[in-house]
Amino acid sequence: MTDTPQTAYQVLALKYRPETFADLVGQEAMVRILKNAFEAGRIAQAFIMTGIRGTGKTTTARIIAKGMNCIGPDGNGGPTT
């Protein structure tokens, strides 16, 4: 058997998953509501996201968590999105 180099395999859905609210496509109303909540500092304790698979529920939840856990460049900043 010949040794072939292993290529890094990455699922396309993970490779191109949106990282910020600006990257989300087709969810303008939800993005606007969430951005306003972050800017006002009034993030809800829970969000109920419903819909068929592939609509961005998990991706949106990851972006919300990322924004809530982010520390600004000055070391003591608040949520960023």
N, C-alpha and C positions, 0 to 999 in steps of 0.2 A: 504494500500500500504506500502511496506517496503522501507525504505530509503537505497538506494545503494549509495556508494561513487562515486562521479563524477570523471572519469578519464580524464586526460588532453589529449584532442584529438588534434593532429597536423597532417596536411596534409604531406604525405611523401615527396612530391616535395619541400616543404618548409623546412622540417626537414633536408634533405640531400642536399640542394642547395649548390653548391660550394661557398666558401668564398674568395678564392685567385685564381690568375691565375694558380698556380700549381695544383689546384683541378679540373680545367677544363679538360675534356676528349674529344679527337677527334678534337680539335681546335688548334693544335700545331702551324700552320703557323700564325694564328691571334694572338695567345698568344705571339709568338716571336716578331711580329711587335709592339704590344702594350708595351711589356716589354722594347724593345729598345727605344720606344718613351718616356717612363717614365724615363729611365736611362739618356737619352740625354736632358731631360727637354723640349722636343718639343711636347707637347700634342696638338692635333688638336682641333679647336673650336667645331667641330661637327663630328660625325661618322654616316654613313649610314649602318645599319645592316639589311640585308634581309635574308629571308629563311622561310621555313615552320615552323609551330609551333613545339616547342620541341627541337630546335637546339641550344638554349642557348643565344638568343639575349638579353633578359631581364637580365639574370644572368650576362652576360658580361658587360652590361651597369651598373649594380649595383656594380660590382667589379671595373670598371673604376671610378665611382663616389666615391666609398669608398677610392680608392687610391689617388684621387685628393684632397679629403677633410681630409685626415689623417695627423695628426701632429706626428712627430717622438718622441721617448722617451726623447729626450733632450728638448722638448718643442718648438723647432723652426725648426724641420726637414721638408723636403719636402714630395712629394708623395711617398707612399709606396705601394707595391703590394704583 
